[in-house]
Amino acid sequence: PARVVLTGLSMGGSGSWSIAAQNPSAWSAVVPLCGRGDPATAAKFAAAKVPVWSFCGDQDTPATVEANRTMAAALKAAGVDARYTEYPGVPHNCWDQAYATDELYTWMLAQLRASAQP
Protein backbone atom coordinates (compact mmCIF):
# COMPACT_ATOMS: atom_id res chain seq x y z
CA PRO A 1 0.00 0.00 0.00
CA ALA A 2 2.96 2.36 0.42
CA ARG A 3 3.92 1.94 -3.25
CA VAL A 4 1.12 2.79 -5.64
CA VAL A 5 2.44 4.15 -8.93
CA LEU A 6 0.15 5.74 -11.50
CA THR A 7 1.31 5.46 -15.11
CA GLY A 8 -0.24 5.65 -18.54
CA LEU A 9 0.65 6.35 -22.13
CA SER A 10 -0.79 8.64 -24.79
CA MET A 11 -4.36 9.46 -23.70
CA GLY A 12 -3.59 7.37 -20.63
CA GLY A 13 -0.64 9.66 -19.98
CA SER A 14 -2.99 12.63 -20.04
CA GLY A 15 -5.34 10.66 -17.80
CA SER A 16 -2.47 9.99 -15.40
CA TRP A 17 -1.85 13.70 -15.04
CA SER A 18 -5.55 14.38 -14.51
CA ILE A 19 -6.19 11.55 -12.05
CA ALA A 20 -3.06 12.34 -10.05
CA ALA A 21 -3.99 16.02 -9.83
CA GLN A 22 -7.38 15.09 -8.33
CA ASN A 23 -5.78 13.23 -5.41
CA PRO A 24 -1.98 13.37 -5.58
CA SER A 25 -1.43 11.93 -2.12
CA ALA A 26 -2.92 8.61 -3.29
CA TRP A 27 0.22 7.86 -5.30
CA SER A 28 3.79 7.03 -4.42
CA ALA A 29 4.82 8.26 -7.89
CA VAL A 30 3.33 9.31 -11.20
CA VAL A 31 4.82 8.24 -14.56
CA PRO A 32 2.98 9.82 -17.51
CA LEU A 33 4.18 9.03 -21.03
CA CYS A 34 3.47 11.35 -23.97
CA GLY A 35 0.44 12.81 -22.24
CA ARG A 36 -0.53 16.39 -21.58
CA GLY A 37 -0.78 17.72 -18.05
CA ASP A 38 -2.09 21.03 -16.74
CA PRO A 39 0.79 23.18 -15.44
CA ALA A 40 -1.65 24.90 -13.08
CA THR A 41 -1.77 21.65 -11.07
CA ALA A 42 1.97 21.57 -10.32
CA ALA A 43 1.46 23.01 -6.83
CA LYS A 44 -0.81 20.06 -5.96
CA PHE A 45 2.02 17.63 -6.76
CA ALA A 46 4.38 19.73 -4.66
CA ALA A 47 2.01 19.89 -1.69
CA ALA A 48 1.55 16.11 -1.75
CA LYS A 49 5.28 15.53 -2.22
CA VAL A 50 4.57 13.06 -5.01
CA PRO A 51 7.51 12.51 -7.38
CA VAL A 52 7.00 12.46 -11.13
CA TRP A 53 8.98 11.02 -14.00
CA SER A 54 7.48 11.94 -17.35
CA PHE A 55 8.55 10.89 -20.84
CA CYS A 56 8.06 12.10 -24.40
CA GLY A 57 9.69 11.68 -27.79
CA ASP A 58 10.91 14.87 -29.46
CA GLN A 59 9.28 13.78 -32.72
CA ASP A 60 5.81 13.52 -31.18
CA THR A 61 3.35 16.22 -32.23
CA PRO A 62 4.75 19.69 -31.53
CA ALA A 63 1.85 20.40 -29.16
CA THR A 64 2.54 17.26 -27.13
CA VAL A 65 6.27 17.94 -26.91
CA GLU A 66 5.66 21.54 -25.83
CA ALA A 67 3.05 20.44 -23.28
CA ASN A 68 5.53 18.00 -21.74
CA ARG A 69 8.29 20.58 -21.59
CA THR A 70 5.94 23.13 -20.05
CA MET A 71 4.67 20.67 -17.45
CA ALA A 72 8.21 19.60 -16.55
CA ALA A 73 9.21 23.23 -16.05
CA ALA A 74 6.10 23.94 -13.94
CA LEU A 75 6.81 20.95 -11.70
CA LYS A 76 10.43 22.01 -11.19
CA ALA A 77 9.35 25.60 -10.44
CA ALA A 78 6.88 24.29 -7.85
CA GLY A 79 9.62 22.26 -6.17
CA VAL A 80 8.41 18.82 -7.22
CA ASP A 81 10.91 15.96 -7.32
CA ALA A 82 10.40 15.67 -11.07
CA ARG A 83 12.32 14.07 -13.89
CA TYR A 84 11.62 14.57 -17.56
CA THR A 85 13.10 12.36 -20.26
CA GLU A 86 12.75 13.40 -23.88
CA TYR A 87 13.98 10.86 -26.40
CA PRO A 88 15.62 12.33 -29.51
CA GLY A 89 14.26 11.04 -32.80
CA VAL A 90 11.38 9.18 -31.14
CA PRO A 91 7.79 9.77 -32.25
CA HIS A 92 4.66 9.15 -30.18
CA ASN A 93 5.56 5.66 -28.97
CA CYS A 94 8.13 6.73 -26.37
CA TRP A 95 6.74 4.02 -24.11
CA ASP A 96 8.82 1.41 -25.92
CA GLN A 97 12.00 2.97 -24.55
CA ALA A 98 10.60 4.26 -21.27
CA TYR A 99 9.13 0.95 -20.12
CA ALA A 100 12.33 -0.82 -21.21
CA THR A 101 14.42 1.38 -18.89
CA ASP A 102 15.54 -0.66 -15.87
CA GLU A 103 16.22 2.52 -13.91
CA LEU A 104 12.53 3.44 -14.14
CA TYR A 105 11.53 0.37 -12.12
CA THR A 106 14.29 0.89 -9.57
CA TRP A 107 13.12 4.50 -9.22
CA MET A 108 9.44 3.52 -8.88
CA LEU A 109 10.21 0.95 -6.18
CA ALA A 110 12.21 3.52 -4.24
CA GLN A 111 9.20 5.86 -3.95
CA LEU A 112 6.81 5.75 -1.00
CA ARG A 113 3.54 7.55 -0.53
CA ALA A 114 4.13 10.60 1.67
CA SER A 115 1.84 9.16 4.34
CA ALA A 116 4.02 6.01 4.51
CA GLN A 117 7.34 7.80 4.87
CA PRO A 118 9.06 7.72 8.26
Backbone as a chain_set.jsonl record, in Angstrom:
{"seq": "PARVVLTGLSMGGSGSWSIAAQNPSAWSAVVPLCGRGDPATAAKFAAAKVPVWSFCGDQDTPATVEANRTMAAALKAAGVDARYTEYPGVPHNCWDQAYATDELYTWMLAQLRASAQP", "coords": {"N": [[0.809, -1.226, 0.0], [2.099, 1.178, 0.403], [3.4, 1.729, -1.882], [2.192, 2.83, -4.645], [1.954, 3.286, -7.848], [1.103, 5.477, -10.429], [0.642, 5.257, -13.829], [0.598, 5.825, -17.365], [0.017, 5.841, -20.927], [0.045, 7.929, -23.833], [-3.217, 8.911, -24.427], [-3.774, 7.835, -21.997], [-1.6, 8.742, -20.597], [-2.204, 11.45, -20.412], [-4.494, 11.099, -18.913], [-3.311, 10.091, -16.596], [-1.995, 12.342, -15.57], [-4.262, 13.932, -15.022], [-5.83, 12.338, -13.231], [-4.003, 12.011, -11.128], [-3.708, 14.667, -10.314], [-6.164, 15.13, -9.152], [-6.122, 13.732, -6.738], [-3.39, 13.734, -5.445], [-1.967, 12.682, -3.258], [-2.583, 10.032, -3.134], [-0.804, 8.512, -4.486], [2.389, 6.944, -4.845], [4.154, 7.613, -6.761], [4.133, 9.204, -9.988], [3.952, 8.435, -13.388], [3.728, 9.62, -16.274], [3.41, 9.146, -19.793], [4.006, 10.62, -22.81], [1.74, 12.241, -22.544], [-0.533, 14.951, -21.822], [-0.323, 17.326, -19.371], [-1.742, 19.629, -16.949], [-0.228, 22.57, -16.296], [-1.031, 24.258, -14.239], [-1.644, 22.636, -12.15], [0.64, 21.903, -10.854], [1.414, 22.763, -8.282], [-0.175, 21.203, -6.635], [0.998, 18.685, -6.833], [3.399, 19.27, -5.646], [2.604, 19.971, -3.03], [1.664, 17.522, -2.114], [3.925, 16.096, -2.161], [4.588, 14.239, -4.143], [6.521, 12.371, -6.309], [7.483, 12.696, -9.769], [8.019, 11.228, -12.913], [8.258, 11.924, -16.114], [7.803, 11.247, -19.64], [8.615, 11.723, -23.11], [8.753, 11.685, -26.68], [10.858, 13.522, -28.871], [9.936, 13.795, -31.416], [7.253, 13.591, -31.386], [3.923, 14.991, -31.689], [4.168, 18.52, -32.193], [2.652, 20.009, -30.321], [2.275, 18.197, -28.214], [4.907, 17.685, -27.394], [5.678, 20.262, -26.568], [3.809, 20.653, -24.516], [4.667, 18.729, -22.667], [7.241, 19.672, -22.053], [6.563, 22.131, -20.916], [5.034, 21.321, -18.712], [6.964, 19.89, -17.27], [8.713, 21.966, -16.601], [7.015, 23.529, -15.012], [6.542, 21.812, -12.853], [9.148, 21.584, -11.776], [9.562, 24.282, -11.07], [7.677, 24.491, -9.059], [8.823, 22.999, -7.129], [8.713, 20.25, -7.155], [9.833, 16.878, -6.953], [10.878, 16.038, -9.739], [11.386, 14.377, -12.812], [12.237, 14.559, -16.231], [12.245, 12.97, -19.253], [13.212, 13.188, -22.509], [13.159, 11.694, -25.524], [15.392, 11.742, -28.185], [14.595, 11.846, -31.628], [12.454, 10.127, -31.441], [9.12, 9.203, -32.079], [5.633, 9.278, -31.273], [5.45, 6.878, -29.779], [6.987, 6.673, -27.303], [6.886, 5.057, -25.132], [7.937, 2.542, -25.642], [10.725, 2.738, -25.234], [10.79, 3.947, -22.685], [9.438, 2.155, -20.878], [11.175, 0.087, -21.111], [13.349, 0.771, -19.678], [15.449, -0.023, -17.189], [16.168, 1.487, -14.949], [13.895, 3.004, -14.454], [12.108, 1.276, -13.115], [13.538, 0.662, -10.812], [13.607, 3.212, -9.725], [10.815, 3.675, -9.371], [10.201, 1.719, -7.424], [11.593, 2.724, -5.301], [10.13, 4.816, -4.36], [7.846, 6.093, -1.965], [4.539, 6.511, -0.723], [3.711, 9.682, 0.605], [2.414, 9.606, 3.064], [3.312, 7.228, 4.065], [5.938, 7.497, 4.616], [8.763, 7.576, 6.813]], "CA": [[0.0, 0.0, 0.0], [2.961, 2.361, 0.423], [3.919, 1.936, -3.246], [1.122, 2.792, -5.636], [2.437, 4.149, -8.935], [0.15, 5.738, -11.503], [1.306, 5.461, -15.108], [-0.24, 5.649, -18.541], [0.653, 6.353, -22.135], [-0.791, 8.635, -24.789], [-4.364, 9.46, -23.697], [-3.593, 7.366, -20.626], [-0.642, 9.66, -19.983], [-2.994, 12.633, -20.039], [-5.336, 10.663, -17.803], [-2.471, 9.988, -15.4], [-1.85, 13.702, -15.037], [-5.554, 14.382, -14.514], [-6.195, 11.547, -12.049], [-3.06, 12.339, -10.049], [-3.988, 16.024, -9.83], [-7.378, 15.088, -8.331], [-5.781, 13.228, -5.406], [-1.976, 13.37, -5.585], [-1.427, 11.929, -2.122], [-2.917, 8.612, -3.29], [0.22, 7.856, -5.302], [3.793, 7.033, -4.423], [4.824, 8.259, -7.891], [3.33, 9.315, -11.202], [4.818, 8.244, -14.557], [2.981, 9.822, -17.51], [4.183, 9.031, -21.025], [3.473, 11.352, -23.966], [0.436, 12.81, -22.243], [-0.529, 16.389, -21.581], [-0.782, 17.722, -18.049], [-2.087, 21.025, -16.741], [0.789, 23.184, -15.442], [-1.651, 24.905, -13.079], [-1.771, 21.648, -11.069], [1.97, 21.567, -10.321], [1.458, 23.006, -6.833], [-0.809, 20.064, -5.964], [2.015, 17.634, -6.756], [4.384, 19.733, -4.662], [2.015, 19.893, -1.692], [1.548, 16.109, -1.749], [5.279, 15.531, -2.221], [4.572, 13.062, -5.014], [7.505, 12.51, -7.378], [6.999, 12.463, -11.129], [8.984, 11.019, -13.998], [7.484, 11.941, -17.353], [8.549, 10.894, -20.842], [8.056, 12.102, -24.404], [9.692, 11.678, -27.794], [10.909, 14.87, -29.456], [9.279, 13.781, -32.721], [5.81, 13.521, -31.177], [3.351, 16.218, -32.233], [4.748, 19.691, -31.525], [1.849, 20.405, -29.164], [2.541, 17.259, -27.128], [6.267, 17.941, -26.914], [5.658, 21.536, -25.831], [3.049, 20.439, -23.282], [5.531, 17.998, -21.738], [8.295, 20.584, -21.591], [5.94, 23.134, -20.051], [4.667, 20.668, -17.453], [8.208, 19.604, -16.55], [9.206, 23.235, -16.048], [6.099, 23.937, -13.942], [6.806, 20.951, -11.703], [10.43, 22.012, -11.194], [9.353, 25.596, -10.443], [6.879, 24.286, -7.848], [9.622, 22.259, -6.165], [8.413, 18.816, -7.217], [10.91, 15.957, -7.317], [10.399, 15.669, -11.069], [12.316, 14.072, -13.893], [11.623, 14.572, -17.562], [13.104, 12.36, -20.259], [12.752, 13.403, -23.882], [13.981, 10.861, -26.398], [15.619, 12.327, -29.511], [14.258, 11.042, -32.796], [11.377, 9.181, -31.139], [7.789, 9.772, -32.254], [4.662, 9.154, -30.18], [5.565, 5.656, -28.974], [8.125, 6.733, -26.374], [6.736, 4.018, -24.109], [8.819, 1.407, -25.92], [12.0, 2.975, -24.55], [10.596, 4.259, -21.271], [9.13, 0.95, -20.116], [12.33, -0.816, -21.213], [14.419, 1.378, -18.891], [15.541, -0.66, -15.871], [16.222, 2.521, -13.912], [12.534, 3.442, -14.138], [11.527, 0.372, -12.122], [14.29, 0.888, -9.573], [13.116, 4.497, -9.216], [9.436, 3.517, -8.885], [10.207, 0.949, -6.18], [12.208, 3.523, -4.242], [9.202, 5.858, -3.946], [6.812, 5.752, -0.999], [3.535, 7.55, -0.528], [4.133, 10.598, 1.67], [1.839, 9.16, 4.337], [4.018, 6.015, 4.506], [7.342, 7.796, 4.869], [9.056, 7.716, 8.259]], "C": [[0.842, 1.276, 0.0], [3.497, 2.691, -0.954], [2.789, 1.726, -4.245], [1.492, 3.805, -6.709], [1.355, 4.269, -10.003], [0.928, 6.017, -12.777], [0.306, 5.241, -16.234], [0.452, 6.257, -19.735], [-0.381, 6.932, -23.092], [-1.986, 9.26, -24.046], [-4.328, 9.01, -22.234], [-2.569, 8.195, -19.867], [-1.336, 10.941, -19.548], [-3.912, 12.303, -18.874], [-4.561, 10.54, -16.506], [-2.284, 11.356, -14.747], [-3.145, 14.137, -14.356], [-5.953, 13.657, -13.228], [-5.291, 11.903, -10.873], [-3.337, 13.721, -9.471], [-5.229, 16.066, -8.944], [-7.076, 14.656, -6.896], [-4.316, 12.793, -5.403], [-1.414, 12.551, -4.432], [-1.753, 10.44, -2.192], [-1.786, 7.819, -3.922], [1.604, 7.985, -4.687], [4.623, 7.693, -5.513], [3.854, 8.289, -9.069], [4.29, 9.279, -12.386], [3.97, 8.382, -15.829], [3.906, 9.747, -18.729], [3.402, 9.679, -22.158], [2.034, 11.805, -23.764], [0.571, 14.301, -22.004], [-1.126, 16.695, -20.219], [-1.082, 19.205, -17.996], [-1.058, 21.651, -15.799], [0.222, 23.869, -14.201], [-1.806, 23.941, -11.905], [-0.439, 21.318, -10.403], [2.056, 21.748, -8.807], [0.82, 21.862, -6.055], [0.182, 18.914, -5.8], [3.062, 17.994, -5.7], [3.845, 19.576, -3.245], [1.93, 18.444, -1.205], [2.896, 15.4, -1.726], [5.309, 14.236, -3.035], [5.566, 13.273, -6.156], [6.912, 12.109, -8.735], [8.191, 12.196, -12.042], [8.168, 10.921, -15.274], [8.404, 11.741, -18.553], [7.824, 11.392, -22.086], [9.144, 11.934, -25.458], [9.705, 13.043, -28.45], [10.307, 14.952, -30.855], [7.775, 13.508, -32.597], [5.215, 14.795, -31.782], [3.962, 17.406, -31.496], [3.967, 20.114, -30.285], [2.11, 19.486, -27.969], [3.931, 17.474, -26.544], [6.289, 19.219, -26.076], [4.906, 21.39, -24.509], [3.893, 19.712, -22.24], [6.642, 18.879, -21.198], [7.744, 21.615, -20.611], [5.578, 22.531, -18.699], [5.909, 20.363, -16.625], [8.756, 20.865, -15.894], [8.32, 23.698, -14.89], [6.323, 23.107, -12.683], [8.099, 21.357, -11.005], [10.263, 23.333, -10.45], [8.567, 25.477, -9.142], [7.638, 23.509, -6.778], [9.337, 20.773, -6.119], [9.684, 18.042, -7.556], [10.496, 15.366, -8.666], [11.554, 15.422, -12.026], [11.54, 14.152, -15.193], [12.636, 14.005, -18.539], [12.463, 12.564, -21.62], [13.702, 12.656, -24.802], [14.146, 11.506, -27.772], [15.272, 11.336, -30.623], [13.12, 10.067, -32.598], [10.03, 9.867, -31.339], [6.9, 9.487, -31.039], [4.909, 7.96, -29.263], [6.806, 5.637, -28.081], [8.052, 5.648, -25.315], [7.604, 2.797, -24.379], [10.144, 1.555, -25.183], [11.803, 3.203, -23.058], [10.365, 2.991, -20.448], [10.23, -0.1, -20.216], [13.524, -0.311, -20.407], [14.436, 0.778, -17.483], [15.516, 0.36, -14.741], [14.835, 3.015, -13.515], [11.934, 2.578, -13.035], [12.242, 0.486, -10.776], [13.792, 2.168, -8.908], [11.711, 4.345, -8.635], [9.407, 2.778, -7.549], [10.812, 1.713, -5.011], [11.253, 4.59, -3.691], [8.166, 5.307, -2.978], [5.79, 6.878, -0.942], [3.966, 8.405, 0.666], [3.616, 10.149, 3.027], [2.546, 7.927, 4.898], [5.476, 6.274, 4.834], [7.584, 8.01, 6.343], [9.193, 9.171, 8.685]], "O": [[0.346, 2.342, -0.365], [3.993, 3.794, -1.185], [2.476, 0.601, -4.634], [1.365, 5.014, -6.516], [0.769, 3.271, -10.421], [1.776, 6.908, -12.808], [-0.702, 4.554, -16.065], [1.356, 7.08, -19.594], [-1.526, 6.483, -23.147], [-1.785, 10.057, -23.129], [-4.795, 9.723, -21.346], [-2.652, 8.337, -18.647], [-1.091, 11.454, -18.457], [-4.092, 13.111, -17.962], [-5.085, 10.847, -15.435], [-2.401, 11.502, -13.531], [-3.119, 14.653, -13.239], [-6.365, 14.289, -12.255], [-5.766, 12.075, -9.751], [-3.212, 13.923, -8.263], [-5.343, 16.935, -8.079], [-7.693, 15.148, -5.952], [-4.033, 11.596, -5.361], [-0.464, 11.793, -4.628], [-1.244, 9.663, -1.383], [-1.802, 6.588, -3.9], [1.942, 9.005, -4.087], [5.675, 8.269, -5.232], [2.898, 7.516, -9.137], [5.3, 9.983, -12.406], [3.543, 7.379, -16.4], [5.039, 10.226, -18.693], [2.257, 9.311, -22.421], [1.218, 11.761, -24.684], [1.678, 14.839, -21.988], [-2.28, 16.368, -19.944], [-0.713, 19.952, -18.902], [-1.018, 21.301, -14.62], [0.935, 24.039, -13.212], [-2.069, 24.375, -10.783], [-0.408, 20.519, -9.467], [2.709, 20.956, -8.128], [1.23, 21.579, -4.929], [0.208, 18.249, -4.764], [3.543, 17.134, -4.962], [4.555, 19.101, -2.359], [2.106, 18.176, -0.016], [2.992, 14.242, -1.318], [5.968, 13.266, -2.66], [5.46, 14.254, -6.892], [5.982, 11.307, -8.824], [9.227, 12.854, -11.949], [7.461, 9.935, -15.487], [9.601, 12.02, -18.5], [6.596, 11.475, -22.12], [10.331, 12.033, -25.147], [8.652, 13.669, -28.575], [10.178, 16.039, -31.417], [7.108, 13.226, -33.592], [5.956, 15.603, -32.341], [4.245, 17.311, -30.301], [4.567, 20.535, -29.296], [2.161, 19.954, -26.832], [4.104, 17.445, -25.325], [6.864, 19.238, -24.988], [5.325, 21.946, -23.493], [3.839, 20.047, -21.057], [6.948, 18.833, -20.006], [8.378, 21.931, -19.604], [5.791, 23.155, -17.66], [5.906, 20.557, -15.409], [9.213, 20.825, -14.752], [8.829, 24.206, -13.891], [6.296, 23.638, -11.573], [8.138, 21.462, -9.779], [10.761, 23.49, -9.335], [8.766, 26.27, -8.222], [7.16, 23.372, -5.652], [9.682, 20.104, -5.144], [10.507, 18.499, -8.349], [9.844, 14.323, -8.723], [12.547, 16.149, -12.047], [10.347, 13.852, -15.247], [13.757, 14.504, -18.64], [11.322, 12.165, -21.854], [14.897, 12.948, -24.853], [13.157, 11.786, -28.45], [15.613, 10.155, -30.559], [12.837, 9.259, -33.483], [9.809, 10.97, -30.839], [7.382, 9.461, -29.907], [4.6, 8.033, -28.073], [7.582, 4.682, -28.112], [9.054, 5.35, -24.665], [7.972, 2.085, -23.444], [10.628, 0.601, -24.574], [12.582, 2.697, -22.25], [11.028, 2.782, -19.431], [10.212, -1.081, -19.473], [14.598, -0.911, -20.453], [13.54, 1.044, -16.681], [14.909, 0.122, -13.697], [14.621, 3.403, -12.366], [11.311, 3.104, -12.113], [11.607, 0.413, -9.724], [13.581, 2.213, -7.696], [11.439, 4.826, -7.535], [8.671, 3.165, -6.642], [10.564, 1.376, -3.853], [11.542, 5.202, -2.663], [7.671, 4.193, -3.148], [6.132, 8.051, -1.093], [4.527, 7.886, 1.631], [4.309, 10.296, 4.034], [2.397, 7.614, 6.079], [6.18, 5.37, 5.283], [6.734, 8.551, 7.05], [9.436, 9.45, 9.859]]}, "num_chains": 1, "name": "protein.A"}
